[in-house]
Amino acid sequence: MNIIQEICNAISMTVPSMWLLYLWYHEPLNINAKIIIISSWTHMPISFTYHMMCGLSLFTDKIDNWMRKLDQSLIHVCCITSSYALSNSIIYGFVSLIINLSCIHKLWIPGIHDISINRRINIVTCIYFYLFPIIMYGNYVNYFKSSMYFIFAAASLHFNDKLYGWGHSLQHLLYTPYAHHIIMSTRH
């Protein structure tokens, strides 16, 4: 990706967070929704900074660096908090903590496990782990919609090259309706 695309990746990462900020001030939200929003807002500055640093060519390798590992580590932290918030269960949150800490550990330890497909599988698995309680509470509409937007977002990243390098920015933008439906699902 070129400098413009990486800067767009950084800027596009702020859009879901801005929508969540709007919801924070304009919707009646319970504590579970607020936990998810705070978690997302904690991740956003790290992701923004990572993409800006990539755009400014501050890394010799855009993938094998501490900032990418921190960015993905915070995705896993968001998975932990979302698991608890969407399940409303300390036990479910604890299981998510164990799973996600294992994934975070693998991000920071070199080895054969540290390849793109494994990192992506870990993230997708942990995301669907936190989405599962939505369907367990019978909130099929928000589960279907959040899953649909997540699949579109993941496909955008997967087909980034076919989208001329714009798939990553599209992925971030698609997280806006994804996040919206997750927040709406906390109203069970």
GUMIMAR-22208 format. One record per atom (N, C-alpha, C, O): residue in three letters; x, y, z; atom name; residue number from 1. Coordinates in steps of 0.05 Angstrom, whole numbers, always signed. Example, Ala and Ser with C-alpha at 12.3 -4.5 7.8 and 13.67 -1.06 7.14 Angstrom:
2
  resn      c1      c2      c3  name  resi
   ALA    +264    -114    +156     N     1
   ALA    +246     -90    +156    CA     1
   ALA    +264     -66    +156     C     1
   ALA    +285     -66    +169     O     1
   SER    +257     -45    +142     N     2
   SER    +273     -21    +143    CA     2
   SER    +258      +1    +157     C     2
   SER    +268     +23    +161     O     2
REM end
This chain:
188
  resn      c1      c2      c3  name  resi
   MET     +17     -24      +0     N     1
   MET      +0      +0      +0    CA     1
   MET     +18     +25      +0     C     1
   MET     +40     +25     +11     O     1
   ASN      +7     +46     -13     N     2
   ASN     +23     +70     -14    CA     2
   ASN     +16     +89     +10     C     2
   ASN      -1     +82     +26     O     2
   ILE     +30    +111     +11     N     3
   ILE     +26    +130     +34    CA     3
   ILE      -3    +140     +36     C     3
   ILE     -13    +141     +59     O     3
   ILE     -15    +146     +14     N     4
   ILE     -43    +156     +14    CA     4
   ILE     -62    +134     +25     C     4
   ILE     -79    +140     +42     O     4
   GLN     -58    +109     +17     N     5
   GLN     -75     +88     +26    CA     5
   GLN     -71     +82     +56     C     5
   GLN     -90     +78     +70     O     5
   GLU     -46     +84     +66     N     6
   GLU     -42     +79     +94    CA     6
   GLU     -54    +102    +111     C     6
   GLU     -64     +98    +132     O     6
   ILE     -52    +127    +101     N     7
   ILE     -64    +149    +115    CA     7
   ILE     -95    +146    +115     C     7
   ILE    -108    +151    +135     O     7
   CYS    -106    +137     +93     N     8
   CYS    -135    +131     +92    CA     8
   CYS    -142    +108    +111     C     8
   CYS    -163    +108    +123     O     8
   ASN    -124     +88    +113     N     9
   ASN    -129     +67    +133    CA     9
   ASN    -131     +78    +161     C     9
   ASN    -148     +71    +177     O     9
   ALA    -113     +97    +167     N    10
   ALA    -113    +110    +194    CA    10
   ALA    -139    +125    +198     C    10
   ALA    -152    +123    +218     O    10
   ILE    -146    +142    +178     N    11
   ILE    -170    +159    +181    CA    11
   ILE    -195    +142    +182     C    11
   ILE    -213    +147    +198     O    11
   SER    -196    +121    +165     N    12
   SER    -220    +104    +164    CA    12
   SER    -224     +89    +191     C    12
   SER    -246     +82    +198     O    12
   MET    -202     +85    +205     N    13
   MET    -204     +72    +231    CA    13
   MET    -219     +89    +252     C    13
   MET    -230     +78    +271     O    13
   THR    -220    +115    +247     N    14
   THR    -233    +133    +266    CA    14
   THR    -264    +134    +262     C    14
   THR    -278    +141    +280     O    14
   VAL    -273    +126    +238     N    15
   VAL    -301    +128    +232    CA    15
   VAL    -319    +111    +250     C    15
   VAL    -339    +122    +261     O    15
   PRO    -313     +85    +254     N    16
   PRO    -330     +70    +273    CA    16
   PRO    -330     +82    +301     C    16
   PRO    -350     +83    +315     O    16
   SER    -307     +92    +310     N    17
   SER    -305    +104    +336    CA    17
   SER    -321    +129    +339     C    17
   SER    -333    +135    +360     O    17
   MET    -321    +145    +317     N    18
   MET    -338    +169    +318    CA    18
   MET    -367    +162    +319     C    18
   MET    -383    +176    +333     O    18
   TRP    -376    +141    +305     N    19
   TRP    -404    +133    +307    CA    19
   TRP    -410    +123    +335     C    19
   TRP    -432    +129    +345     O    19
   LEU    -392    +108    +347     N    20
   LEU    -396     +99    +374    CA    20
   LEU    -398    +123    +394     C    20
   LEU    -413    +122    +413     O    20
   LEU    -382    +143    +389     N    21
   LEU    -384    +168    +405    CA    21
   LEU    -411    +181    +402     C    21
   LEU    -423    +190    +421     O    21
   TYR    -421    +182    +377     N    22
   TYR    -448    +192    +373    CA    22
   TYR    -469    +176    +389     C    22
   TYR    -486    +188    +402     O    22
   LEU    -467    +150    +387     N    23
   LEU    -486    +133    +402    CA    23
   LEU    -484    +138    +433     C    23
   LEU    -504    +139    +447     O    23
   TRP    -459    +142    +442     N    24
   TRP    -455    +147    +471    CA    24
   TRP    -471    +171    +480     C    24
   TRP    -483    +170    +502     O    24
   TYR    -472    +192    +464     N    25
   TYR    -485    +217    +472    CA    25
   TYR    -515    +219    +463     C    25
   TYR    -529    +236    +473     O    25
   HIS    -523    +201    +445     N    26
   HIS    -550    +205    +434    CA    26
   HIS    -568    +180    +438     C    26
   HIS    -592    +181    +430     O    26
   GLU    -558    +159    +449     N    27
   GLU    -575    +135    +454    CA    27
   GLU    -574    +128    +483     C    27
   GLU    -553    +131    +497     O    27
   PRO    -595    +117    +494     N    28
   PRO    -594    +107    +521    CA    28
   PRO    -579     +80    +521     C    28
   PRO    -589     +60    +512     O    28
   LEU    -555     +80    +532     N    29
   LEU    -538     +56    +531    CA    29
   LEU    -535     +45    +559     C    29
   LEU    -532     +59    +579     O    29
   ASN    -534     +19    +561     N    30
   ASN    -529      +5    +586    CA    30
   ASN    -499      +3    +590     C    30
   ASN    -483     +10    +573     O    30
   ILE    -491      -7    +613     N    31
   ILE    -463      -9    +620    CA    31
   ILE    -448     -28    +600     C    31
   ILE    -425     -23    +594     O    31
   ASN    -461     -49    +591     N    32
   ASN    -448     -67    +572    CA    32
   ASN    -441     -53    +546     C    32
   ASN    -419     -58    +535     O    32
   ALA    -459     -37    +536     N    33
   ALA    -453     -22    +511    CA    33
   ALA    -430      -3    +516     C    33
   ALA    -413      +0    +499     O    33
   LYS    -430     +10    +539     N    34
   LYS    -408     +28    +546    CA    34
   LYS    -381     +14    +548     C    34
   LYS    -361     +26    +541     O    34
   ILE    -381     -10    +559     N    35
   ILE    -356     -26    +560    CA    35
   ILE    -345     -30    +532     C    35
   ILE    -321     -27    +528     O    35
   ILE    -362     -38    +514     N    36
   ILE    -354     -43    +486    CA    36
   ILE    -343     -17    +473     C    36
   ILE    -323     -17    +460     O    36
   ILE    -357      +5    +478     N    37
   ILE    -349     +31    +466    CA    37
   ILE    -322     +40    +477     C    37
   ILE    -304     +48    +462     O    37
   ILE    -318     +38    +503     N    38
   ILE    -293     +46    +516    CA    38
   ILE    -270     +28    +505     C    38
   ILE    -248     +37    +499     O    38
   SER    -276      +2    +502     N    39
   SER    -256     -16    +491    CA    39
   SER    -248      -9    +463     C    39
   SER    -224      -8    +456     O    39
   SER    -268      -3    +447     N    40
   SER    -262      +5    +419    CA    40
   SER    -246     +31    +418     C    40
   SER    -228     +34    +402     O    40
   TRP    -254     +50    +435     N    41
   TRP    -239     +75    +436    CA    41
   TRP    -211     +72    +446     C    41
   TRP    -193     +88    +439     O    41
   THR    -206     +52    +462     N    42
   THR    -178     +46    +471    CA    42
   THR    -161     +35    +448     C    42
   THR    -138     +42    +446     O    42
   HIS    -173     +19    +431     N    43
   HIS    -159      +7    +409    CA    43
   HIS    -153     +28    +387     C    43
   HIS    -132     +27    +374     O    43
   MET    -172     +45    +381     N    44
   MET    -171     +63    +358    CA    44
   MET    -145     +80    +356     C    44
   MET    -133     +80    +335     O    44
   PRO    -136     +93    +377     N    45
   PRO    -112    +109    +374    CA    45
   PRO     -87     +92    +367     C    45
   PRO     -69    +102    +353     O    45
   ILE     -86     +68    +377     N    46
   ILE     -63     +51    +370    CA    46
   ILE     -64     +43    +341     C    46
   ILE     -44     +44    +327     O    46
   SER     -88     +35    +331     N    47
   SER     -91     +28    +303    CA    47
   SER     -85     +52    +285     C    47
   SER     -72     +49    +265     O    47
   PHE     -96     +75    +292     N    48
   PHE     -91     +99    +277    CA    48
   PHE     -61    +105    +275     C    48
   PHE     -51    +110    +253     O    48
   THR     -48    +103    +298     N    49
   THR     -19    +109    +298    CA    49
   THR      -3     +88    +282     C    49
   THR     +15     +96    +267     O    49
   TYR     -11     +63    +284     N    50
   TYR      +3     +42    +268    CA    50
   TYR      +1     +48    +238     C    50
   TYR     +21     +47    +224     O    50
   HIS     -23     +55    +229     N    51
   HIS     -26     +60    +200    CA    51
   HIS     -12     +85    +192     C    51
   HIS      -1     +87    +170     O    51
   MET     -12    +106    +209     N    52
   MET      +3    +130    +202    CA    52
   MET     +33    +125    +201     C    52
   MET     +47    +135    +183     O    52
   MET     +42    +109    +220     N    53
   MET     +71    +102    +219    CA    53
   MET     +78     +86    +194     C    53
   MET    +100     +89    +183     O    53
   CYS     +60     +68    +186     N    54
   CYS     +65     +53    +161    CA    54
   CYS     +65     +72    +137     C    54
   CYS     +82     +70    +120     O    54
   GLY     +46     +91    +137     N    55
   GLY     +45    +111    +115    CA    55
   GLY     +70    +128    +114     C    55
   GLY     +78    +136     +92     O    55
   LEU     +81    +134    +136     N    56
   LEU    +105    +150    +137    CA    56
   LEU    +131    +134    +135     C    56
   LEU    +153    +144    +138     O    56
   SER    +127    +108    +129     N    57
   SER    +150     +89    +125    CA    57
   SER    +169     +89    +149     C    57
   SER    +193     +89    +146     O    57
   LEU    +158     +88    +173     N    58
   LEU    +175     +88    +197    CA    58
   LEU    +183     +60    +206     C    58
   LEU    +199     +57    +225     O    58
   PHE    +173     +40    +192     N    59
   PHE    +181     +12    +197    CA    59
   PHE    +196      +1    +173     C    59
   PHE    +190      +7    +150     O    59
   THR    +216     -16    +179     N    60
   THR    +230     -30    +157    CA    60
   THR    +212     -52    +146     C    60
   THR    +214     -60    +123     O    60
   ASP    +194     -62    +163     N    61
   ASP    +174     -83    +155    CA    61
   ASP    +147     -74    +167     C    61
   ASP    +144     -72    +191     O    61
   LYS    +127     -70    +149     N    62
   LYS    +101     -61    +159    CA    62
   LYS     +86     -82    +175     C    62
   LYS     +67     -75    +189     O    62
   ILE     +94    -107    +172     N    63
   ILE     +80    -128    +187    CA    63
   ILE     +95    -138    +211     C    63
   ILE     +84    -140    +233     O    63
   ASP    +120    -143    +208     N    64
   ASP    +136    -153    +231    CA    64
   ASP    +148    -130    +247     C    64
   ASP    +171    -124    +245     O    64
   ASN    +130    -118    +263     N    65
   ASN    +139     -96    +280    CA    65
   ASN    +122     -95    +305     C    65
   ASN    +100    -106    +306     O    65
   TRP    +132     -81    +325     N    66
   TRP    +118     -80    +351    CA    66
   TRP     +91     -66    +350     C    66
   TRP     +73     -73    +365     O    66
   MET     +88     -47    +332     N    67
   MET     +63     -32    +332    CA    67
   MET     +40     -49    +320     C    67
   MET     +17     -47    +329     O    67
   ARG     +46     -65    +299     N    68
   ARG     +25     -83    +289    CA    68
   ARG     +17    -104    +310     C    68
   ARG      -6    -110    +313     O    68
   LYS     +37    -113    +325     N    69
   LYS     +31    -132    +346    CA    69
   LYS     +14    -119    +368     C    69
   LYS      -5    -132    +379     O    69
   LEU     +20     -94    +375     N    70
   LEU      +4     -80    +394    CA    70
   LEU     -25     -75    +384     C    70
   LEU     -44     -79    +399     O    70
   ASP     -27     -68    +359     N    71
   ASP     -53     -63    +346    CA    71
   ASP     -70     -89    +348     C    71
   ASP     -93     -88    +356     O    71
   GLN     -58    -111    +340     N    72
   GLN     -74    -136    +340    CA    72
   GLN     -78    -146    +369     C    72
   GLN     -98    -159    +374     O    72
   SER     -59    -140    +387     N    73
   SER     -64    -147    +415    CA    73
   SER     -88    -133    +426     C    73
   SER    -104    -145    +441     O    73
   LEU     -91    -107    +419     N    74
   LEU    -115     -92    +428    CA    74
   LEU    -141    -102    +415     C    74
   LEU    -162     -99    +427     O    74
   ILE    -139    -113    +391     N    75
   ILE    -163    -126    +379    CA    75
   ILE    -171    -149    +398     C    75
   ILE    -195    -152    +403     O    75
   HIS    -152    -164    +407     N    76
   HIS    -159    -186    +425    CA    76
   HIS    -169    -176    +452     C    76
   HIS    -187    -189    +464     O    76
   VAL    -159    -154    +462     N    77
   VAL    -169    -142    +487    CA    77
   VAL    -199    -134    +482     C    77
   VAL    -215    -139    +500     O    77
   CYS    -205    -123    +459     N    78
   CYS    -233    -116    +452    CA    78
   CYS    -250    -141    +452     C    78
   CYS    -273    -140    +460     O    78
   CYS    -239    -163    +442     N    79
   CYS    -254    -188    +442    CA    79
   CYS    -260    -198    +470     C    79
   CYS    -282    -208    +475     O    79
   ILE    -242    -194    +489     N    80
   ILE    -246    -202    +516    CA    80
   ILE    -269    -185    +528     C    80
   ILE    -288    -196    +540     O    80
   THR    -267    -159    +526     N    81
   THR    -287    -141    +538    CA    81
   THR    -314    -145    +525     C    81
   THR    -335    -144    +538     O    81
   SER    -314    -149    +498     N    82
   SER    -340    -154    +484    CA    82
   SER    -352    -180    +492     C    82
   SER    -376    -182    +494     O    82
   SER    -336    -201    +496     N    83
   SER    -346    -227    +505    CA    83
   SER    -361    -224    +532     C    83
   SER    -383    -234    +535     O    83
   TYR    -348    -209    +550     N    84
   TYR    -362    -205    +576    CA    84
   TYR    -387    -188    +572     C    84
   TYR    -408    -195    +583     O    84
   ALA    -384    -166    +558     N    85
   ALA    -407    -147    +555    CA    85
   ALA    -431    -160    +541     C    85
   ALA    -454    -155    +548     O    85
   LEU    -426    -176    +520     N    86
   LEU    -448    -187    +505    CA    86
   LEU    -460    -212    +519     C    86
   LEU    -483    -219    +514     O    86
   SER    -444    -226    +535     N    87
   SER    -454    -250    +548    CA    87
   SER    -466    -243    +576     C    87
   SER    -483    -256    +586     O    87
   ASN    -456    -221    +587     N    88
   ASN    -463    -213    +614    CA    88
   ASN    -456    -235    +634     C    88
   ASN    -469    -240    +654     O    88
   SER    -434    -249    +628     N    89
   SER    -425    -272    +644    CA    89
   SER    -395    -270    +650     C    89
   SER    -379    -267    +632     O    89
   ILE    -389    -270    +676     N    90
   ILE    -361    -269    +684    CA    90
   ILE    -347    -295    +674     C    90
   ILE    -324    -293    +666     O    90
   ILE    -360    -317    +675     N    91
   ILE    -348    -342    +666    CA    91
   ILE    -341    -341    +636     C    91
   ILE    -319    -349    +628     O    91
   TYR    -360    -332    +620     N    92
   TYR    -356    -330    +591    CA    92
   TYR    -333    -310    +586     C    92
   TYR    -316    -315    +569     O    92
   GLY    -333    -288    +600     N    93
   GLY    -312    -269    +597    CA    93
   GLY    -285    -280    +605     C    93
   GLY    -265    -274    +592     O    93
   PHE    -284    -297    +626     N    94
   PHE    -259    -310    +634    CA    94
   PHE    -249    -329    +614     C    94
   PHE    -225    -330    +608     O    94
   VAL    -267    -345    +602     N    95
   VAL    -259    -364    +581    CA    95
   VAL    -247    -348    +557     C    95
   VAL    -227    -355    +546     O    95
   SER    -260    -326    +550     N    96
   SER    -250    -308    +529    CA    96
   SER    -223    -297    +536     C    96
   SER    -205    -295    +519     O    96
   LEU    -219    -290    +561     N    97
   LEU    -194    -280    +570    CA    97
   LEU    -172    -300    +565     C    97
   LEU    -150    -293    +555     O    97
   ILE    -176    -325    +572     N    98
   ILE    -156    -347    +568    CA    98
   ILE    -150    -350    +539     C    98
   ILE    -127    -351    +531     O    98
   ILE    -171    -352    +522     N    99
   ILE    -167    -356    +493    CA    99
   ILE    -152    -333    +481     C    99
   ILE    -133    -336    +466     O    99
   ASN    -160    -309    +487     N   100
   ASN    -148    -285    +475    CA   100
   ASN    -120    -280    +486     C   100
   ASN    -103    -270    +471     O   100
   LEU    -114    -286    +511     N   101
   LEU     -87    -283    +521    CA   101
   LEU     -68    -302    +507     C   101
   LEU     -45    -295    +501     O   101
   SER     -78    -326    +500     N   102
   SER     -62    -345    +484    CA   102
   SER     -56    -333    +457     C   102
   SER     -33    -335    +447     O   102
   CYS     -76    -321    +444     N   103
   CYS     -72    -308    +418    CA   103
   CYS     -52    -285    +420     C   103
   CYS     -36    -281    +402     O   103
   ILE     -55    -269    +441     N   104
   ILE     -37    -246    +444    CA   104
   ILE      -8    -256    +448     C   104
   ILE     +11    -245    +437     O   104
   HIS      -5    -276    +464     N   105
   HIS     +21    -288    +469    CA   105
   HIS     +34    -297    +443     C   105
   HIS     +58    -292    +438     O   105
   LYS     +19    -309    +425     N   106
   LYS     +29    -318    +399    CA   106
   LYS     +37    -295    +382     C   106
   LYS     +55    -298    +365     O   106
   LEU     +24    -272    +385     N   107
   LEU     +32    -249    +369    CA   107
   LEU     +60    -239    +375     C   107
   LEU     +74    -229    +357     O   107
   TRP     +69    -243    +400     N   108
   TRP     +94    -231    +409    CA   108
   TRP    +117    -251    +409     C   108
   TRP    +140    -244    +413     O   108
   ILE    +111    -277    +405     N   109
   ILE    +131    -297    +406    CA   109
   ILE    +136    -307    +377     C   109
   ILE    +118    -317    +364     O   109
   PRO    +161    -305    +367     N   110
   PRO    +167    -314    +340    CA   110
   PRO    +163    -344    +338     C   110
   PRO    +167    -359    +358     O   110
   GLY    +156    -353    +314     N   111
   GLY    +153    -382    +310    CA   111
   GLY    +137    -387    +285     C   111
   GLY    +128    -369    +271     O   111
   ILE    +133    -413    +280     N   112
   ILE    +118    -421    +255    CA   112
   ILE     +89    -412    +256     C   112
   ILE     +75    -411    +236     O   112
   HIS     +79    -407    +280     N   113
   HIS     +51    -398    +284    CA   113
   HIS     +47    -369    +275     C   113
   HIS     +25    -360    +270     O   113
   ASP     +69    -354    +273     N   114
   ASP     +67    -325    +268    CA   114
   ASP     +67    -319    +238     C   114
   ASP     +85    -308    +226     O   114
   ILE     +45    -328    +226     N   115
   ILE     +40    -322    +197    CA   115
   ILE     +12    -309    +195     C   115
   ILE      -5    -313    +212     O   115
   SER      +8    -294    +174     N   116
   SER     -16    -279    +170    CA   116
   SER     -41    -295    +173     C   116
   SER     -60    -287    +188     O   116
   ILE     -43    -318    +161     N   117
   ILE     -68    -334    +162    CA   117
   ILE     -74    -343    +190     C   117
   ILE     -97    -343    +198     O   117
   ASN     -54    -350    +206     N   118
   ASN     -58    -358    +233    CA   118
   ASN     -68    -335    +250     C   118
   ASN     -86    -338    +267     O   118
   ARG     -56    -311    +246     N   119
   ARG     -65    -288    +261    CA   119
   ARG     -93    -281    +254     C   119
   ARG    -109    -274    +272     O   119
   ARG    -100    -283    +229     N   120
   ARG    -128    -276    +220    CA   120
   ARG    -148    -297    +231     C   120
   ARG    -169    -289    +240     O   120
   ILE    -141    -322    +230     N   121
   ILE    -158    -343    +241    CA   121
   ILE    -163    -338    +271     C   121
   ILE    -186    -341    +280     O   121
   ASN    -142    -332    +285     N   122
   ASN    -145    -326    +314    CA   122
   ASN    -164    -303    +319     C   122
   ASN    -181    -305    +336     O   122
   ILE    -161    -282    +304     N   123
   ILE    -179    -258    +307    CA   123
   ILE    -207    -265    +300     C   123
   ILE    -226    -259    +315     O   123
   VAL    -212    -278    +278     N   124
   VAL    -239    -285    +269    CA   124
   VAL    -252    -304    +290     C   124
   VAL    -275    -300    +297     O   124
   THR    -237    -324    +299     N   125
   THR    -248    -342    +319    CA   125
   THR    -256    -327    +345     C   125
   THR    -277    -332    +356     O   125
   CYS    -239    -309    +354     N   126
   CYS    -245    -294    +378    CA   126
   CYS    -268    -275    +374     C   126
   CYS    -284    -270    +393     O   126
   ILE    -271    -264    +351     N   127
   ILE    -294    -246    +345    CA   127
   ILE    -319    -262    +345     C   127
   ILE    -339    -254    +357     O   127
   TYR    -320    -285    +332     N   128
   TYR    -344    -301    +332    CA   128
   TYR    -350    -312    +360     C   128
   TYR    -373    -318    +366     O   128
   PHE    -329    -316    +376     N   129
   PHE    -334    -324    +404    CA   129
   PHE    -350    -303    +419     C   129
   PHE    -368    -309    +434     O   129
   TYR    -343    -277    +414     N   130
   TYR    -358    -256    +429    CA   130
   TYR    -385    -250    +416     C   130
   TYR    -403    -240    +429     O   130
   LEU    -388    -257    +390     N   131
   LEU    -414    -253    +377    CA   131
   LEU    -434    -275    +385     C   131
   LEU    -458    -270    +384     O   131
   PHE    -424    -298    +393     N   132
   PHE    -442    -321    +399    CA   132
   PHE    -464    -314    +419     C   132
   PHE    -487    -323    +416     O   132
   PRO    -458    -300    +441     N   133
   PRO    -479    -294    +460    CA   133
   PRO    -503    -278    +448     C   133
   PRO    -525    -280    +458     O   133
   ILE    -498    -263    +427     N   134
   ILE    -520    -248    +415    CA   134
   ILE    -541    -267    +405     C   134
   ILE    -565    -262    +410     O   134
   ILE    -533    -288    +392     N   135
   ILE    -553    -308    +382    CA   135
   ILE    -564    -324    +405     C   135
   ILE    -587    -332    +404     O   135
   MET    -548    -329    +426     N   136
   MET    -558    -344    +449    CA   136
   MET    -581    -328    +463     C   136
   MET    -598    -341    +475     O   136
   TYR    -579    -302    +462     N   137
   TYR    -601    -286    +474    CA   137
   TYR    -624    -283    +455     C   137
   TYR    -644    -269    +461     O   137
   GLY    -623    -295    +432     N   138
   GLY    -645    -294    +413    CA   138
   GLY    -646    -269    +396     C   138
   GLY    -667    -264    +384     O   138
   ASN    -625    -254    +395     N   139
   ASN    -624    -229    +380    CA   139
   ASN    -614    -235    +352     C   139
   ASN    -592    -226    +344     O   139
   TYR    -630    -250    +337     N   140
   TYR    -622    -260    +311    CA   140
   TYR    -617    -238    +291     C   140
   TYR    -599    -240    +274     O   140
   VAL    -633    -216    +292     N   141
   VAL    -630    -195    +272    CA   141
   VAL    -602    -181    +275     C   141
   VAL    -588    -178    +255     O   141
   ASN    -595    -173    +300     N   142
   ASN    -569    -160    +304    CA   142
   ASN    -546    -180    +300     C   142
   ASN    -525    -171    +291     O   142
   TYR    -550    -205    +306     N   143
   TYR    -529    -225    +301    CA   143
   TYR    -524    -227    +271     C   143
   TYR    -501    -227    +262     O   143
   PHE    -546    -230    +256     N   144
   PHE    -543    -233    +227    CA   144
   PHE    -531    -208    +215     C   144
   PHE    -512    -211    +198     O   144
   LYS    -540    -185    +222     N   145
   LYS    -529    -160    +211    CA   145
   LYS    -500    -156    +219     C   145
   LYS    -484    -149    +201     O   145
   SER    -493    -160    +244     N   146
   SER    -465    -156    +252    CA   146
   SER    -447    -177    +238     C   146
   SER    -425    -170    +229     O   146
   SER    -457    -202    +236     N   147
   SER    -441    -222    +221    CA   147
   SER    -438    -215    +192     C   147
   SER    -416    -219    +181     O   147
   MET    -459    -206    +180     N   148
   MET    -458    -199    +151    CA   148
   MET    -437    -177    +147     C   148
   MET    -420    -179    +129     O   148
   TYR    -438    -155    +163     N   149
   TYR    -418    -134    +160    CA   149
   TYR    -390    -143    +167     C   149
   TYR    -371    -134    +154     O   149
   PHE    -387    -161    +186     N   150
   PHE    -361    -171    +192    CA   150
   PHE    -350    -187    +169     C   150
   PHE    -326    -185    +162     O   150
   ILE    -366    -204    +157     N   151
   ILE    -358    -220    +133    CA   151
   ILE    -350    -202    +110     C   151
   ILE    -329    -206     +97     O   151
   PHE    -366    -181    +105     N   152
   PHE    -359    -162     +84    CA   152
   PHE    -332    -148     +90     C   152
   PHE    -315    -144     +73     O   152
   ALA    -329    -140    +116     N   153
   ALA    -304    -127    +124    CA   153
   ALA    -280    -146    +121     C   153
   ALA    -259    -138    +110     O   153
   ALA    -283    -170    +130     N   154
   ALA    -261    -190    +127    CA   154
   ALA    -255    -195     +98     C   154
   ALA    -231    -198     +91     O   154
   ALA    -275    -197     +81     N   155
   ALA    -271    -202     +53    CA   155
   ALA    -257    -178     +40     C   155
   ALA    -240    -181     +22     O   155
   SER    -263    -154     +49     N   156
   SER    -250    -130     +38    CA   156
   SER    -220    -131     +44     C   156
   SER    -204    -124     +27     O   156
   LEU    -213    -139     +68     N   157
   LEU    -184    -142     +75    CA   157
   LEU    -171    -164     +59     C   157
   LEU    -149    -162     +48     O   157
   HIS    -185    -187     +57     N   158
   HIS    -175    -210     +43    CA   158
   HIS    -169    -203     +13     C   158
   HIS    -149    -212      +2     O   158
   PHE    -187    -188      +1     N   159
   PHE    -185    -181     -27    CA   159
   PHE    -173    -153     -31     C   159
   PHE    -179    -140     -51     O   159
   ASN    -157    -145     -12     N   160
   ASN    -145    -118     -13    CA   160
   ASN    -130    -113     -40     C   160
   ASN    -133     -91     -51     O   160
   ASP    -115    -132     -49     N   161
   ASP    -101    -129     -74    CA   161
   ASP    -120    -125     -98     C   161
   ASP    -115    -109    -115     O   161
   LYS    -141    -141     -98     N   162
   LYS    -161    -139    -120    CA   162
   LYS    -176    -112    -118     C   162
   LYS    -187    -103    -138     O   162
   LEU    -176    -100     -95     N   163
   LEU    -189     -74     -91    CA   163
   LEU    -168     -52     -93     C   163
   LEU    -172     -30     -83     O   163
   TYR    -146     -58    -107     N   164
   TYR    -125     -38    -112    CA   164
   TYR    -114     -25     -87     C   164
   TYR    -106      -2     -87     O   164
   GLY    -113     -41     -65     N   165
   GLY    -101     -31     -40    CA   165
   GLY    -121     -15     -22     C   165
   GLY    -113      -5      -1     O   165
   TRP    -146     -13     -31     N   166
   TRP    -166      +2     -15    CA   166
   TRP    -183     -16      +3     C   166
   TRP    -201      -6     +16     O   166
   GLY    -178     -42      +2     N   167
   GLY    -195     -60     +18    CA   167
   GLY    -192     -56     +48     C   167
   GLY    -211     -60     +63     O   167
   HIS    -168     -49     +57     N   168
   HIS    -164     -45     +86    CA   168
   HIS    -180     -21     +96     C   168
   HIS    -193     -22    +117     O   168
   SER    -180      +1     +81     N   169
   SER    -197     +24     +89    CA   169
   SER    -226     +17     +88     C   169
   SER    -241     +25    +106     O   169
   LEU    -234      +2     +68     N   170
   LEU    -262      -7     +66    CA   170
   LEU    -269     -24     +90     C   170
   LEU    -291     -22    +101     O   170
   GLN    -251     -42     +98     N   171
   GLN    -256     -58    +121    CA   171
   GLN    -262     -41    +146     C   171
   GLN    -281     -46    +160     O   171
   HIS    -245     -21    +150     N   172
   HIS    -250      -3    +173    CA   172
   HIS    -277     +11    +172     C   172
   HIS    -291     +13    +192     O   172
   LEU    -284     +20    +148     N   173
   LEU    -310     +34    +145    CA   173
   LEU    -334     +15    +150     C   173
   LEU    -354     +23    +162     O   173
   LEU    -331     -11    +142     N   174
   LEU    -352     -30    +146    CA   174
   LEU    -355     -37    +176     C   174
   LEU    -376     -49    +184     O   174
   TYR    -335     -31    +191     N   175
   TYR    -338     -36    +220    CA   175
   TYR    -357     -16    +233     C   175
   TYR    -364     -19    +256     O   175
   THR    -365      +5    +219     N   176
   THR    -384     +24    +230    CA   176
   THR    -412     +11    +234     C   176
   THR    -422     +10    +256     O   176
   PRO    -424      +0    +212     N   177
   PRO    -450     -14    +217    CA   177
   PRO    -447     -39    +234     C   177
   PRO    -465     -47    +249     O   177
   TYR    -424     -52    +231     N   178
   TYR    -418     -76    +248    CA   178
   TYR    -420     -68    +278     C   178
   TYR    -434     -81    +293     O   178
   ALA    -406     -47    +285     N   179
   ALA    -405     -38    +313    CA   179
   ALA    -433     -29    +322     C   179
   ALA    -442     -33    +345     O   179
   HIS    -447     -16    +304     N   180
   HIS    -475      -6    +310    CA   180
   HIS    -492     -30    +319     C   180
   HIS    -506     -28    +339     O   180
   HIS    -492     -51    +303     N   181
   HIS    -509     -74    +310    CA   181
   HIS    -500     -89    +335     C   181
   HIS    -516    -101    +349     O   181
   ILE    -474     -89    +340     N   182
   ILE    -465    -100    +365    CA   182
   ILE    -476     -84    +389     C   182
   ILE    -485     -95    +409     O   182
   ILE    -474     -58    +387     N   183
   ILE    -484     -41    +409    CA   183
   ILE    -514     -45    +412     C   183
   ILE    -524     -46    +434     O   183
   MET    -528     -46    +390     N   184
   MET    -557     -50    +391    CA   184
   MET    -564     -77    +404     C   184
   MET    -586     -80    +416     O   184
   SER    -547     -96    +401     N   185
   SER    -552    -123    +412    CA   185
   SER    -550    -124    +442     C   185
   SER    -558    -143    +455     O   185
   THR    -538    -103    +454     N   186
   THR    -536    -103    +484    CA   186
   THR    -562     -96    +497     C   186
   THR    -565     -97    +521     O   186
   ARG    -582     -91    +481     N   187
   ARG    -609     -84    +492    CA   187
   ARG    -626    -109    +495     C   187
   ARG    -650    -108    +489     O   187
   HIS    -615    -130    +505     N   188
   HIS    -631    -155    +509    CA   188
   HIS    -643    -156    +536     C   188
   HIS    -657    -175    +543     O   188
REM end
